[in-house]
């Protein structure tokens, strides 16, 4: 038996046991936000059962505070677009299932309600206009070519580090006009900012605090340089020269910086890695793509749905309300499971299949909806499209040769490593 066959057998057994456990566990004991389910990729039967039996579910006994899970597409849309009923405010806990820890409660425009949210978001939106994306596309293609041409042949390497992290971090450095030689600091700060205590990304709370303080000091220096210089076309300068953000507090600056780092780094890099994995797990789709590279246009939104790089977003109820036959009380935390809504059989045909030529591939929740819809989603799609165009030009196939190591998180749904090989 080959190593790959053994891996597939072990994975199938793990999924079988996960399904048995999910259907044997009483619904009252469900904790779908357990990070281990995501790290082990055993989350699927838990959400499948919730969608079928209790699509709006109250978890009363989790290690964190009690929370509601919203698991079906249309219910998630209702929560996401009803910002008058459901708040993102960091003062109420923020946008993750776990309340923001004391000392990390930096307000950003994604953790603000209207009208403050729109005013600050508008400051950075010019970065993502069609005309500017056309300019960035030239740069993305040039850099992708260089990174891909430097990859080894007939040798196992980590796609996450060599391609996904490198390309997304290069783009982040450009968006911030961040010192090029230190760009990997952005990757590290992104990982540390979302790390859970058991993730082993940091060894202690003191180390996390020290690294976040380093991030704050670094960007404060860049801010002070940009605010006292003529306006430039980078995110820091845009905020420094806008009335909506020029006078924001240091905490507000830090909040927006972390938001833009995580939004531009984690989501794109994990979907990039996920696309290689998805095509390897579905060789018929990979063959279809190689035979017709024009399918990249529909493959990109399909893999964004398939991967769902941010598994959830959380809101806090502003008032008593009803959802899915359940009464949600003012102050309750409400978790929209995008990863589940993207597999909702009532909205998406054959949702558990990866199909790169879907007729309507953009029917997914991965970017959110309503006022908080991802401001950089077109840039993310552009990066993925160009990278795959360039990979198909160069490689007959990128072969996954081992199991990915997944992130310990029920928020960021991503990969720490993905071993691959390219034949000469």
MINU-86960 format. One record per residue: residue in three letters; x, y, z of N, C-alpha, C, O, CB in turn. Coordinates in pm, whole numbers, plus 50000, padded with zeros to 5 digits. Glycine has a CB too. Layout:
ALAXYZXYZXYZXYZXYZ
...
//
This chain:
UNK500854988150000500005000050000500895012550000501815013450081499045000050123
UNK500615022049910501425034149903501105043550018500085042150085501215041149770
UNK501995053250038501775063250144500495070950118499705073150210502965072850154
UNK500275075149991499085082949960497815074849982496825080250030499145087849816
UNK497835062049949496665053549972496385052250120495235052550164496875039649909
UNK497455050850198497295049950344496695062650400495815062150486498655047150411
UNK497165074050352496635086850399495155087950369494375092350453497395098450335
UNK494765083950246493355084750207492505075450293491395078950331493185081250059
UNK493035063450323492315053850407492125059450548491035058750604493055040350413
UNK493195065050605493105070650739492125082350743491375083850840494495075350786
UNK492125090550639491225101950636489775097350626488895103050692491565111150518
UNK489515087250545488155081950530487655076350663486485078050698488115071150422
UNK488535069550736488155064150866487875075250965486925074451042489245054950920
UNK488685085750963488475097251051487125103651024486395107351116489605107551034
UNK486785105150895485505111250859484335102250901483285107150943485445114050708
UNK484515089250888483445079950928483175080851077482025081151121483815065450890
UNK484255081351156484095082451302483495095951341482695096651434485455080551371
UNK483885106451270483335119751299481825119851273481065125751350484035130551213
UNK481425113551166479995113151134479215105351240478135109451283479775106850995
UNK479765094151281479105086351387478955094551514477895094551576479905073451417
UNK480025101651552479985109651674478985121151661478235123851755481375115051706
UNK478965127751546478065139051528476605134851538475785142151593478325145651394
UNK476275123151485474885118851486474505111451615473325108951641474615109851367
UNK475505107951696475215101551825475145111751938474585108752044476285090951857
UNK475695123551918475735133752023474405141152029473925145751926476885143551998
UNK473805142552148472575150452159472815164752113473875170452139472045150352304
UNK471835170652044471985184251992472295194252104473005204152082470725188551918
UNK471755191752223471985201052334473465201552375473895210952442471135197052454
UNK474225191452334475645190952369476555195352255477775194452266476015176952412
UNK475975200052146476785204352031477565216952064477035226452122475885206651909
UNK478855216952025479715228852032480435229651896481615226151887480745228152154
UNK479735234251792480325234051658481505243651642482235242951543479285237451555
UNK481695252451740482825261751733484105256251791485065263751806482475274351803
UNK484145243451824485375237551879486485237751774486305231851667485105222951928
UNK487605244251800488675245451699489195232051649489625231151534489815253351755
UNK489175221651732489695208651691488935202951572489515195851490489635198851807
UNK487635205951561486855201251447487405206651316487365199951213485395205051463
UNK487915218951322488435225451202489865220951174490245218951059488365240751216
UNK490645219451279492025214851260492055200651203492935197351124492795215451393
UNK491095192251244491045178351198490175176651074490065165551021490535169451309
UNK489545187451027488645186950911487495177250933487085170150841489425183050785
UNK486975176951057485855168151090484585176051123483675170851188486225159051207
UNK484525188451080483395197251112482125194051034481025197051080483775211451087
UNK482285187850915481175187350820479925180250870478845185850853481635180550697
UNK479985168550931478745162050974478035169551086476805168751098479025147951020
UNK478785177051167478165184751274477275195751215476145197751261479235190951366
UNK477775202651116476985213251054475885207350965474805213150954477885222550972
UNK476145196050903475105189450824473895186250912472755188650873475655176450759
UNK474165181051030473055177451118472315189851169471085189851179473565169151236
UNK473065200451200472405212751245471505218451135470385222551163473445223151287
UNK471985218651011471155223950902469865215950888468815221550858471935223750770
UNK469955202750909468785194250893467825195051011466605195350993469215179950873
UNK468365195451132467545193351251467335205851336466275207451397468155182751334
UNK468315214651342468175226651426469065237851370470135240751424468555223351576
UNK468605243951260469475253451189469815266051269470815272651239468815257451062
UNK469015269351368469395279951462469505273051598468505269151658468335292051465
UNK470735271751645471035262951759471705270751870472575279051845471925251251715
UNK471295267951994471885274652110472845265352180472465254652227470795279552207
UNK474095269452188475105261852262475245268252400475745279352412476485261452187
UNK474795261052502474765266852636475985263352719476265270152818473525262152708
UNK476715253052681477765247852770479125246652702479825236652721477355234552823
UNK479505256652624480825256252561481875261652659481525268152757480835264352430
UNK483165258952632484225264752717484255279952712484765286452803485575259252674
UNK483685285652603483505300052596482075303052639481375294052685483805305652452
UNK481635315352627480275318852668479245312452573479595308552462480095334152670
UNK477985311352618476955305752530476805313852400477055325852398475615305252603
UNK476405306952293476255313852165475215306652079474975294652094477615314652091
UNK474635314251988473745308851887474545305551761475425313151722472605318751854
UNK474245294251698474805290851568473715292351461472625286751474475375276351568
UNK474025299951357473115301551243473795294451126474885298351085472815316951211
UNK473155284151073473855274850984473315274250842473955268150755473815261251042
UNK472145280350815471575279650680471755292950607471765303650668470095275950686
UNK471895291850477472255303150391471345315250413471835326250440472205298950246
UNK470045313250401469125324750407469045330950546468875343050558467735320450363
UNK469175322850650469205328350786470475336650808470445347150872469125317050891
UNK471585331750754472845339250764472715352550692473145362850743474025331050706
UNK472115352350572471905364650496471075374650577471355386550576471215361650363
UNK470075369650646469215378350727470025385250837469905397350857468065370350789
UNK470835377650907471655383451014472665393350956472855404351009472375372351094
UNK473325389250848474395397350791473895410650735474635420550734475105389650683
UNK472665410950688472135423150626471235431150721470705441550682471365419650501
UNK471055426350843470205433450940471065439851048470985436351166469165423751005
UNK471915449451006472845455351102472115463851207472705467351309473885463951030
UNK470845467151181470055474251282469665464851397469345469451507468795480451218
UNK469675451851371469315442051474470535435051535470505430651650468385431651415
UNK471615434051457472775426351500474025434851487474345439751379472915413251416
UNK474725436651597475835446051605477185439051589477375427551630475805453551737
UNK478125446451526479505441851514480425448651615481625445951617480015444351372
UNK479895457151696480705465951780481675458251869481295448851938479805474551866
UNK482935462551866483965455951947483655457252096484055448752175485345461951916
UNK482945467852134482575469652274481595459252324481435457352445481995483252295
UNK480925452352230479995441752266480605427852248479945417752270478715442852184
UNK481865427552206482535414652189483205412752055484125404652042481565403752209
UNK482765420351952483445419651824482835409951727481635407151733484865416151845
UNK483645404651636483145396851522483535382151526483255374751432483655402851394
UNK484185377751634484565363751647483755357251758483255364051848486075362451675
UNK483635344151750482835336751848483295339451991482495339952084482905321751820
UNK484615341252006485165344852137485215359952151485625366852058486575338752156
UNK484815365052267484935379352291486375383752275487295376352307484415383052431
UNK486555395952225487905401452213488525402252353487905407852443487875415452144
UNK489725396952374490335397452507490635411852550490905420252464491625389052510
UNK490585414752678490965427952726492375431452679493285423252684490875428552880
UNK492525443752634493815448052584493995446052435494945451052375494885440952656
UNK493055438652374493095436552229491815441852163491535438752047493285421452197
UNK491065449852238489765454652188489945467352106489375477852137488795457052305
UNK490765465951999491005477451912489825478851816489485469251746492345475751834
UNK489185490551810488085492351715488605493751573489575500951549487245504551752
UNK487955487051479488245488451337486925490251266485865488651326489045476051281
UNK486975493551137485685496151072484825483651059483605484751045485895502250935
UNK485425471751065484595459651062483955456951198482965449651206485435447651019
UNK484505462851305483915461151438483255474151483483245477351602484995456751540
UNK482715481551387481925493551415480575492251348480435485451246482665506351365
UNK479575498751405478275499351341478155512651265479025521251275477125498051446
UNK477085513951190476855526351117476555537651216475995535151322475685524551015
UNK476915550151182477515554651056479065554651057479685557250955477025568651024
UNK479675551651173481145552151181481775542251084482805545151023481625549251324
UNK481155530551070481705520250983481895525250841482995524150785480805508050982
UNK480845530850782480895534950641481925545850619482625545850517479535539750595
UNK482035555150714482975566250697484415561250693485205565850610482805576450811
UNK484765551950782486145547050784486415537450668487495537550610486445540150917
UNK485455529150635485615519850523485855527450393486685523450311484375510650509
UNK485125538450375485225546350252486645551750231487065554150117484235557850255
UNK487375553550340488725558850333489655549950250490465554950172489295560550473
UNK489525536650265490435527450196489855521650067490575515049993490815516050288
UNK488565524150040487965518149920488615521949789488605513749697486535521849914
UNK489205534149772489845537349643490965527549604491315526649487490405551249648
UNK491515520449702492565510649671492025499449583492785492849512493155504949801
UNK490695497149588490115485449525489185488849409488305480949374489375477349627
UNK489365500549348488575504349232489035496349109490175491649106488695519649205
UNK488175494749009488565487148889489835492548822490685484748780487435487248788
UNK489955505648812491145511348747492415507848822493435504448761491005526548736
UNK492375508648956493575505449032493865490549031495025486449031493435510349176
UNK492825482349030493035467949020493705464348887494525455148882491705460449034
UNK493365471448781494035469048652495535471748663496345464548605493415477948541
UNK495895482248738497315485248758497985474448842499095470148812497475499048826
UNK497295470148948497865459849035498025446548962498935438848993496995457949160
UNK497155443848867497205431148795498555429148725499075418048721496085430348692
UNK499105439748671500405438848604501475434648704502315426148674500785452448537
UNK501435440748822502405437748926502225423548979503205416349000502285447849041
UNK500985419449000500695405949049501245395448952501845385548994499175404049069
UNK501025397648823501475387848723502995386848720503565375948711500935391648584
UNK503645398248727505115398348725505685390948846506605382948833505635412748723
UNK505125393748963505625387349085505285372549089506105364349132505055394149208
UNK504085369049045503715354849043504675346948955505095335948991502255353148992
UNK505025352648841505975345848752507305343248818507875332448804506175353948627
UNK507815353148889509105351648956509055341049064509965332749075509545364849015
UNK508005341249145507875331449254507735317349197508375308049246506675334849344
UNK506905315649096506665302449040507895297048968508185285148975505475302848945
UNK508605305748898509805301148826510915296648921511795289048882510335312348736
UNK510865301349046511905297749143511595284849219512405280449300512085308949242
UNK510435278749194510065266749267510895254749221511235253749104508565263749250
UNK511225245649314512015233849277511185223749198509955223749207512585227149401
UNK511855215249123511215204349050511665191049111512785189649159511555204948897
UNK510745181449106511015167949160511495168349305512365160649345512065160949073
UNK510915177349381511325179049520510125183949600509415193049556512545189049533
UNK509885178049715508745182249798509045195749864510115197849919508435171549905
UNK508075204449856508195217349924506835221649978505805215749943508775228149828
UNK506825231850063505605236650127504975247650042505525258650033505895241750272
UNK503845244749980503175254549895502725266649975502755277849924501985248149826
UNK502315264550100501855275850182502955286250196502725298150176501415270950321
UNK504155281750232505255291050256505825296650127506035308750115506355284250335
UNK506065287950029506785292249909505935300449813506445308749738507335280249838
UNK504615297949814503755304849717502695313449786502665325649768503075294549625
UNK501825307149865500675314449920501095325950010500645337349992499785304949997
UNK501945323050107502385333750198503215344050123503015356050140503195327950315
UNK504135339350041505035348649972504275358549883504525370549888506045340949889
UNK503355353549804502645362449711501685371849784501615383649750501875354249608
UNK500965366849883500035375749953500785385950039500325397350052499075367550042
UNK501905382150095502675391550176503335402150088503455413750128503735384250259
UNK503765398349969504275408349875503195418649842503475430549835504785401649746
UNK501965413949821500885423149790500575432249910500355444249893499625415449748
UNK500555426450029500315434750149501375445650163501055457050194500315425950275
UNK502625442150139503705451950148503485463250050503775474750080505065445350123
UNK502965459949932502665470349833501495479049878501565491349867502335463849697
UNK500445472949929499265480549971499595490350084499055501350089498145471150015
UNK500475486150174500865494750287502085503450254502425512550330501155486250410
UNK502745500750140504075506350114504975503650234505585512650292503995521750083
UNK505015490750269505745485750386507155482050342507335477150231505005473550451
UNK508175484250427509545480650390509645466350338509305456850409510475482350509
UNK510095464950215510045452250143510805441150215510315429850224510605454050004
UNK511985444250265512835433950325512265428650457512705418350507514235439350347
UNK511305435750512510705431350639509255426950622508505426450720510785442650741
UNK508855423950500507445421150472506915408950547505715408350575507255419050326
UNK507775399250580507285387350651506815390450793506145382250856508375376650655
UNK507155402150843506585406550971505065407250961504355404351058507165420251013
UNK504565411150846503115412250827502445398650842501395397550905502805418250689
UNK503045388450785502525374850800502505370650946501515365350996503365364950718
UNK503595373151013503695369351154502655376651239501985370451322505105372151207
UNK502515389651220501545397251298500125392651270499285392551360501685412151269
UNK499855388951146498525383651113498255370851190497185369251248498415381150961
UNK499215361651190499055348951260498895350951411498055344651474500245339851232
UNK499725359751467499685361951612498385368551654497835365351760500875370551656
UNK497885377651573496675385051611495445376251620494535379351696496425396251512
UNK495405365251544494235356351546494505343351621493625334651625493795353351405
UNK495685341751679496075329051740495295326151869495105334951952497555328951770
UNK494855313751882494265309152007495375303652098496435299752049493185298251981
UNK495135303452230496185298952322496735284952290497935282552309495655298952463
UNK495905275852243496355262152217496925260152076497275248952039495205252552238
UNK497015270852000497465269551861498965267451850499455262951746497075281651782
UNK499715270851955501175269851959501865279851867503055278651841501605255751922
UNK501125289651818501725300251737502575309151824503645313651782500645308451664
UNK502105311851946502915318752045503015309952169502135301752195502305332752081
UNK504095311652244504335302952359503675308052487503495300452582505805301452382
UNK503315320952489502735326452611501965339052579502115344952472503835329352715
UNK501115343052674500375355652658501335367452653501085377352585499375357452773
UNK502445366252726503435377052727504095378652590504345389852545504505374352835
UNK504375367352524504975368052391503995374452292504395382652209505395354052343
UNK502725370552301501735376452210501655391552230501625399252134500345370052232
UNK501625395652357501545409952386502755417352330502625428152272501435412352538
UNK503925411552347505145418152301505145419552149505555429852096506395410252347
UNK504685409152078504685409951932503635419651880503865426451780504445396151873
UNK502495420351945501485430051904501925444351936501605453751862500145426951973
UNK502645446052045503185459252076504225463451972504325475151936503815459452218
UNK505005453651924505965456651817505245461151691505675470651625506845444251787
UNK504155454351657503345458151541502825472351557502905480451464502185448351522
UNK502275475451673501735488851697502805499551684502585509951623501085489551835
UNK503975497051742505055506751735505545508851592505845520051552506225502251824
UNK505615497951516506095498751378505145507251293505575516251221506235484551317
UNK503845504351304502885511751223502685525951272502355534851193501555504551221
UNK502875528251400502815542051449503925550351385503705561951350502945542351603
UNK505105544451371506205551551306505875554451160506105565551112507505543451316
UNK505325544451090504955546650950503855557150939503875565550848504485533450887
UNK502905556651030501815566551031502365580651048501995589850975500805563451145
UNK503245582351143503805595651168504575600951047504585612951021504715595251291
UNK505225591850975505925595950854504935600250746505155610350678506815584550802
UNK503835592650729502895595350620502005607450649501685615150559502025583150595
UNK501615609050777500705620150809501385633650791500715643750770500185618850952
UNK502715633750799503465646150783504095647550644504955656050623504545646850889
UNK503655639250551504165639650413502985641350318501845639350359504965626650379
UNK503225645150194502125646350097501415632950079502025622450095502665651449961
UNK500125633250045499365620650027499985611549922500475616149818497925623749987
UNK499965598449952500445588249859499365577749843498375577649916501785581949909
UNK499575568749746498535558749718498845545749790499085535449728498425556249566
UNK498835546349923498935534250004497925535350117497445546350147500385532250059
UNK497615524150180496535523850279496805532850399495895539250451496305509750326
UNK498065533250444498385541550560498205556350526497605563850603499825538950609
UNK498725560450411498595574350370497125578150347496705589150381499405576950243
UNK496365568950290494935571550269494225574550400493435583950409494265559450200
UNK494515566450502493895568950632494435581550697493695588850762494115557050725
UNK495725584150679496345595750742495835608950685495895619250752497855595150726
UNK495335608650563494905621050498493395621650473492935629550391495625622550367
UNK492645613450544491185613950535490605619450665491065615950774490605599750506
UNK489625628150653489005633950773488405623250863488355625050985487935644050733
UNK487935612050803487275601650882488245593750969487835587651068486535592250791
UNK489535593850933490505585551005491755593051052492535587751130490915574150918
UNK491945605251005493185612551037493365614451188494495614351238493175626250969
UNK492265616051259492355618951403491895607151489491525608851605491525631251436
UNK491935595051431491495583551510492535580451618493695584251608491295571151419
UNK492065573651722492925570451836493965559951796493795553151695492075565351955
UNK495035558751874496005547951847495365534151844495755525751762497095548151952
UNK494395531651931493715518551929492925516651801492915505651745492775517252050
UNK492275527251753491515526351629492465523951511492145516151421490705539351606
UNK493605530451510494615528051407495045513451410495095506851305495835537351425
UNK495355508251527495805494451539494705484751492494995474851425496195491251685
UNK493465487851527492355479351484492255478651333492085467751276491055484351542
UNK492345490051267492245490151121493445483651055493315476950952492095504451071
UNK494625485451114495815478951059495675463751066495925456850967497085483551136
UNK495295458551182495135443951197494055438751103494225428151042494795440351344
UNK492955445951091491895441950998492425440750856492165430750789490745451951003
UNK493165450650810493665450750673494745440050652494835434150545494215464550637
UNK495565437650755496575427050744495905413350734496215405550644497525427550865
UNK494995410550827494345397350827493485395550702493515385050639493475395550954
UNK492735406050667491875405150549492665402850421492215395650332491055417650536
UNK493845409150412494635407850291495575396050290496105392350185495415420150270
UNK495795390150406496775379450417496115365750436496215357150349497725382150533
UNK495445363850548494905350650581493935345550475494035334050432494225351050714
UNK492995354050434491935348950347492475344950210492165334150161490845359450331
UNK493285353750148493795350550014494765338950018494715330049932494475362749953
UNK495655338950116496665328450118496025314850144496475304850087497725331350226
UNK494995314150227494385301250256493535296150142493425284050121493555302150382
UNK492915305250066492175300849948493125296549839492825287249764491255312049898
UNK494275303049828495285299049730495755284749758495825276449668496485308949731
UNK496065282049883496475268449921495325258749903495505247549854496965268150067
UNK494125262949943492955254449932492625250749788492095239949763491765261149994
UNK492935259649695492655256549554493515244949505493025236449430492905268949467
UNK494775244549546495655233349506495145220349567495115210049500497115236049550
UNK494755220849693494245208949760492935204249696492775192249671494025211749909
UNK492025213449670490715209849613490875203249476490195193349447489815222249602
UNK491755208549394491935202849261492615189149267492345180549183492755212249174
UNK493495187149365494105173949382493095163849435493145152149397495295174849477
UNK492205168149521491185159049575490095156049471489315146649487490555165049701
UNK490045164149367489035162449261489745162349125489655172049049487955173849267
UNK490455151349094491285151048974490525153248844491095158048746491995137948966
UNK489235149648842488435152248721488305167248696488305171648581487045145848733
UNK488195175048804488095189548789489445195648749489495205148672487605195948920
UNK490535189948802491865194648764492105192148615492645200648544492955187648850
UNK491695180448570491845177048428491015186648342491465191248237491425162348401
UNK489815189448387488925198648316489565212548305489465219048201487565199448386
UNK490195216948413490825230148414492025230748320492215240448247491265233848557
UNK492845220048322494015219948235493605219748086494275225548001494905207748267
UNK492495212848059492035212147920491375225147874491345228147754491055200747904
UNK490845232847970490165245447936490495256048042489715258148134488635243347926
UNK491645262648029492065272648129491095284248146491145291348247493405278048092
UNK490195286448049489205297148065488275294648184487615303748232488375298647936
UNK488235282148231487385278948347487925284948476487265284148580487265263748362
UNK489105290848473489615297848591488605308148641488465310248761490965304748560
UNK487905314648548486955325148586485865319948679485445327048770486315331148461
UNK485395307748658484385302048747485005293648858484395291648964483405293548668
UNK486215288548835486895280748939487225289349060487135284649174488185274448882
UNK487605302049039488015310549150486875312549251487095309949370488485324149098
UNK485685317049212484615318149313484195304749371483775304149486483415324949253
UNK484315293949292483965280849346484925276749457484495271249558483965270449235
UNK486215279349439487165275349543487045284549665487325280349777488605275649488
UNK486635297149644486395306149758485215300849841485235301549964486115320749710
UNK484195295749773483075289249844483565276649915483285274550033481925285849747
UNK484275268549841484725255549892485625257150014485475249950113485475247749782
UNK486535266450008487465268550118486825276150233487035272550349488695275950070
UNK486045286450204485475295450306486565299450406486595294250518484265288650380
UNK487465308550367488665311150448488405317150585489225315750676489575320050373
UNK487275323950603486835327750738485565319850766484525322150705486595343350751
UNK485665310450859484575300950881483325307550936482215302850910485025290150976
UNK483485318351011482305324851069482535339751089483665344651083481955318351202
UNK481445346651112481445360051167480405360351278479385353451270481155370951058
UNK480675368251379479775368851494479135382651503479745392751467480555365551625
UNK477925383151551477225395551582476665394551724476595383651781476085398351478
UNK476265405851778475595406151909474225412251891474095422951830476435414152015
UNK473185405651942471825410451923471625423851993471955425452111470815400051977
UNK471075433451919470795446651976469475446752053469275454952142470745457151865
UNK468565437452018467245436952080466725422652070467255414651993466245447052013
UNK465705419552146465065406552132464535405151990463935414451935463925404752236
UNK464755393351930464285391051794464065376151773464495367951852465285396551690
UNK463375372851664463085358851632463835354751506463905362351410461565356451615
UNK464395342751509465105337551393464945322451390465285315551486466605341451396
UNK464425317251280464275302851266463425296551375463685285351417465615296251264
UNK462425303951421461555298851526462125299751666461495294951761461215284751497
UNK463295305651682463925307151813463935321851854464045330751769465375301451812
UNK463805324351983463865338052035465285341052079465815334752170462855340152153
UNK465905350752014467245355252048467105367852133466425377252093468105358051921
UNK467735368052248467595379252342468665389852320469755387052271467675374052486
UNK468325401952356469275412952348470555409252425470495404652539468655425952404
UNK471695411252360472975408152423473505394352389474665391452418472855409352569
UNK472675385652329473145372252291474165373352177474055381952090471945363352248
UNK475145364452179476075363852066475515354251960475025343451991477485359252112
UNK475605358751835475005351451722476115348951620476695358251566473815359551658
UNK476405336251595477505332451507476955327951372476195318251364478365321151571
UNK477345335151266476965331451130478035321951076479165326051052476795344151038
UNK477665309451056478635299651008478635299750856477905292250792478315285451062
UNK479475308350798479615308850652479985295150595479515291250488480665319250611
UNK480825288050668481295275050621480135265250606480195256050524482355269250716
UNK479085267050686477895258550676476935263750570476405255950491477185257750811
UNK476705276750567475825282450465476305279550325475495278150233475715297350484
UNK477615278550307478175275450175477985260850136478315257050024479655278650173
UNK477435252750226477105238750194475595236150209475185224750228477905229150286
UNK474795246650201473355245450220472695239850093472685246449988472735259150257
UNK472165227850103471575220949988470355228149933470025226249816471195206850027
UNK469685236350013468475243049966468785254949876467905259949805467645247650085
UNK470025259649877470395271349797471425267949690471365273149579470935282349888
UNK472365259249724473465255949633473315241349588473265232249670474855258249703
UNK473245239349458473105225849403474385217849425475485222649399472755226349253
UNK474225205749473475365196849500476475204349577477605205249528475935191049367
UNK476165209649693477115218449763478355211249816479375217749840476435225049877
UNK478285198049833479435190749883480375186149772481355179149797478975178749963
UNK480055190149649480915186949536481655199549491481095210549491480095181049420
UNK482905197749452483735208549399483585208249248484085199149182485245207049443
UNK482905218349194482555218549051483025231848993482435242349022481005216549028
UNK484075231648912484695244148871483935251348759484255262848728486095241448826
UNK482945244748698482175251348593480705252748634479805250848552482285243648461
UNK480485255848761479125258548806478495269848724479195278948679479105262048956
UNK477185269048705476495279348629476485292648704476585303348643475055274948598
UNK476365292148837476305304448918477265303049037476815301449151474835307248968
UNK478555303749012479525300849118479625311649226480175309249333480875298849057
UNK479105323449198479245334349296478195333949406478155342749492479165347649226
UNK477355323849404476385322449514477115316049632477015303949655475135313749471
UNK477825324249704478505319349826478545330649927478295342249895479945314249794
UNK478865327050051478835336450162480225340550210480345347750309478065330450276
UNK481255336150142482605337450196483055351850218483895354450304483575330650104
UNK482495361150141482855375250159481875382850246482035394850267482955381950025
UNK480855375950298479835382750375478885390450285479045390850163480475392050475
UNK477885396550349476915404750276476585417150359476965418250475475625396650245
UNK475875426350296475485438350369476625448350378477555448050297475005434750507
UNK476555457150475477505468250485478925463450513479895470450484477065477950594
UNK479065451550570480395446550606480985437150501481985430550527480315439350739
UNK480395436650383480955427850279482415431550253482765443350252480115428850147
UNK483245421550232484695423350222485065434050121484715433150003485365410150184
UNK485785444350167486135455550081487175451649975487235457749869486665467150165
UNK487975441450004489045437449911488755424949832489685418549782490295435549985
UNK487465421149819487155408249759487575407549612487995396949566485675405349771
UNK487475418349537487865417949396489375416249382489835409649288487415430749325
UNK490145421949472491595419949469491925405349500492805399549436492295429349569
UNK491235399549597491465385449630491195376649508491985367749477490585381049748
UNK490065379049441489735371149322490785373149212491165363649144488335374949269
UNK491245385449196492235388449093493545381049119494135375449026492495403549088
UNK493995380949245495235373849277495115359049245496025353149186495575375849425
UNK494005352949285493805338749260493745335749111494325325949064492525333849328
UNK493055344049037492935341948893494295342448825494625333748745492005352548832
UNK495085352648857496375354248790497335343048830498055337848745496985367948825
UNK497355339448957498255328749001497955315748927498875308748885498135326549153
UNK496675312548910496335300148838496615301248689496995291348627494885296648861
UNK496425312848632496805314548491498295311748472498705305048377496465328848442
UNK499095317148563500545315448552500985301148585501935296048525501255325248643
UNK500295294648679500655280848711500325271448596501115262548563499935276148838
UNK499185273448533498815264748423499745266348304499955256948227497375267548380
UNK500315278248288501285280348180502565272248203503225267948108501635295248167
UNK502915270348330504225264848365504215250048400505155242848366504775272348478
UNK503155245448468503195232148528502075223448474500925227848463503095233148681
UNK502405211148440501365201548402500465198648521499255196748507501995188448348
UNK501095198248640500315195748762501155199048883502365196748885499825181048767
UNK500495204448986501115205549118500465194649203499265195149231500915220149183
UNK501255184949244500725173149313500875174549464501965177049514501425160549264
UNK499775173049536499815172649681500305158849723499745148749681498405175649744
UNK501355158349805501995145549837501885141949986502555132750033503465145949797
UNK501055148950059500845145750200499665153650254499145162550186502105148650283
UNK499255150550374498135157550434498515171850471499625174250520497645149950557
UNK497625181450450497905195050496497855195850648497165188050714496895204850434
UNK498585205250703498455208350845497545220450855497875231250806499855211050912
UNK496405218650919495395229150926495545237651052496105233251153494005223050922
UNK495035249751043495115259251153494185255051266493065250451241494775273551104
UNK494635256751390493785254151507492925266551532493295275351609494665250651635
UNK491785266951466490915278651477489565275451415489495268151316491545291051407
UNK488495280751474487185279851411486805293151348485665295151307486115275551513
UNK487775302351340487575315351275488325315651142487705316251035488055326951367
UNK489645315151147490445314151025490495299450984491035291051056491885319851047
UNK489945296350869489935282550819491065281450718490905284750600488525278550754
UNK492205276750765493375277450678494375266350701494085256350766494055290550697
UNK495555268450646496605258250642497925263950693498325274950656496775252750499
UNK498565256250777499925259750818500935254750715501965261150693500235254050957
UNK500635243250653501555237950552500785228750458499755223050493502725230250619
UNK501325227450336500755218550235501895213150150502415220350064499665225950147
UNK502305200450172503445194850097503035191649953502045184749930503975182150166
UNK503805196549858503505194449716504785191149641505885192649693502815206949655
UNK504605186649517505745183649429505345187149285504205185049243506165168449441
UNK506315192449213506125195449071507105186948992508315187149017506335210849041
UNK506595179448896507475171248813508225179948714507735190448671506675160448739
UNK509415175548679510225183248582509595182748444510125188548349511685177748576
//
